[in-house]
Amino acid sequence: MILEVLKNIGIGMLNGTFNAALGYAKSVDKESFDVYKFSQTVIVGGIVGGVATAFGVTYEQAYEWAATFGVIEIVERAKKFVWRKFLSKYFK
C-alpha cells in the first residue's frame, strides 16, 4: 500500500511538472519562468496523486476534491510561508 501511495505521489509530481512546463511554454513570450509558481504546481500534483491513491479514485477526481475542499489553497499558503520564512533569501 505505501509503495502504491509513493508511486502515485511521484506520478502526480511528474504530472504537475509536465503541466507547469506546458503552462510556461505556451506563455513564454508573456511570462518569465518563476520557480515559486512552478514549485506549487509540482507540490499540488504530488498531493493530488497521493489523495487519488489513498481514496482509490482517478487523478481528475482527486484534483476536483482538492479544489473543492481548499487543499490547493492550503498548499499555496503553506508554500508562501516556507518561501518567505526560509527560502526567499536563496532565490532572489
C-alpha atoms as one frame of an Amber mdcrd trajectory, in Angstrom:
protein
   0.000   0.000   0.000   2.713   2.502   0.969   4.611   1.801  -2.249   1.439
   2.409  -4.235   0.915   5.746  -2.467   4.553   6.771  -3.076   4.285   5.718
  -6.721   1.184   7.842  -7.232   2.698  10.809  -5.408   5.625  10.542  -7.820
   3.299  10.265 -10.797   1.352  13.262  -9.520   4.558  15.274  -9.181   5.590
  14.320 -12.714   2.137  15.325 -13.916   2.486  18.638 -12.069   5.928  19.193
 -13.605   4.590  18.432 -17.073   1.589  20.745 -16.632   3.766  23.550 -15.269
   6.222  23.193 -18.152   3.396  23.288 -20.684   1.940  26.344 -18.989   5.207
  28.231 -19.280   5.804  27.009 -22.828   2.505  28.439 -24.031   3.184  31.840
 -22.434   6.946  32.045 -22.892   6.716  35.474 -24.521   4.322  36.843 -21.860
   5.713  35.441 -18.636   9.214  34.598 -17.436   9.974  31.384 -15.567   9.134
  31.600 -11.863  10.423  28.775  -9.658   7.955  29.870  -6.991   4.881  29.253
  -9.177   6.406  26.179 -10.789   7.021  24.541  -7.405   3.398  24.925  -6.373
   2.196  23.031  -9.426   4.608  20.172  -8.672   3.628  20.055  -4.978  -0.101
  20.099  -5.744   0.438  17.333  -8.293   2.111  15.176  -5.640  -0.657  15.776
  -3.131  -3.344  15.010  -5.682  -1.531  11.818  -6.681  -1.378  10.718  -3.042
  -5.052  11.534  -2.479  -6.003   9.593  -5.611  -4.239   6.516  -4.269  -5.493
   6.838  -0.711  -9.120   7.088  -1.778  -8.931   4.834  -4.841 -10.127   7.473
  -7.299  -8.788   8.884 -10.548  -6.347  11.784 -10.639  -9.078  14.031 -12.048
 -11.499  13.137  -9.246  -8.791  13.747  -6.646  -7.952  17.133  -8.186 -11.610
  18.093  -8.112 -11.775  17.055  -4.451  -8.619  19.037  -3.632 -10.007  22.149
  -5.288 -13.427  21.788  -3.657 -12.092  21.334  -0.130  -9.453  24.051  -0.360
  -6.407  21.783  -0.338  -4.853  23.746  -3.185  -5.329  26.995  -1.263  -3.769
  25.455   1.860  -0.768  24.322  -0.192  -0.450  27.833  -1.637  -0.460  29.420
   1.820   1.981  26.864   3.252   4.285  27.374   0.281   4.181  31.153   0.771
   5.052  30.732   4.436   8.010  28.432   3.737   9.162  30.633   0.847   9.059
  33.860   2.834  10.415  32.399   6.066  13.198  30.156   4.777  13.847  30.192
   1.019  13.440  33.738  -0.307  16.979  34.684   0.708  18.376  31.956  -1.574
  16.272  32.745  -4.685  16.393  36.473  -5.389
